[in-house]
Amino acid sequence: SLSLDDRLQEIERSIIVDALTKTGGVQTRATELLGINQRSLWHRIKKLNIDVKGTKNLEM
């Protein structure tokens, strides 16, 4: 069973990956969708080990 922190990180990661996919990996547009600033998004991408390149050209 996952701890609350682990589950919250999974949810946060999923939301960020979804926003990046919807914007073709364009972080500026993803920040607008998420309502956070670029520094915050960059920190979360690093913390959650998200592959931004893997989200490019998936949707748009």
N, C-alpha and C positions, 0 to 999 in steps of 0.2 A: 504494500500500500504506500502510495506517495504522500509525502508531507504536504501541508498546505502551501508552503513556499515553493515546492517543486511543481505542484499543480498550477499555482498562479504563474510561475515562469512559463509553463507549457502554454497556458492561455495567452499570456502576453506575447510570446513568440509567434503563436498562430495568428494573432491580430496584426502584428507587424509584418509578417510574411505576406498575409493577405493584402495589406495596403501596398506593399512594395510590388506585388504581382499585378495589382490593379493599375498601378502607375508605370508599369514597365521598368521597375527598378529606379525610377526617378525619385530620389530621396526628398527633394524639395516639395514635390507634389504629395508624397506620402505624409510628410509632416502636416500639410494642410488637411488631409483626410483625417489624420489622427488627432489634430488639435494640439500638437506639441511642437517645441522648437527643434531646430536641426541638431543642436548640441545634445539634447535629450535623446533624440532618435539615434544619433551616432553612438552614444553611450550604451543604449539598450541593444543595438546591433552587436556591439563588441561584447557586452556582458552575456548575451544569449547566443553568441557564436553563430550569427545569421549570415549566410552566404548571399550577399546582395546580387552578385553576378548571376546566381542561379535564378533570380526572379526577373531578370531582364527578358523582354520579348516573349513572355509567357501569355500575356493577355493584351491589353490596350485596345 
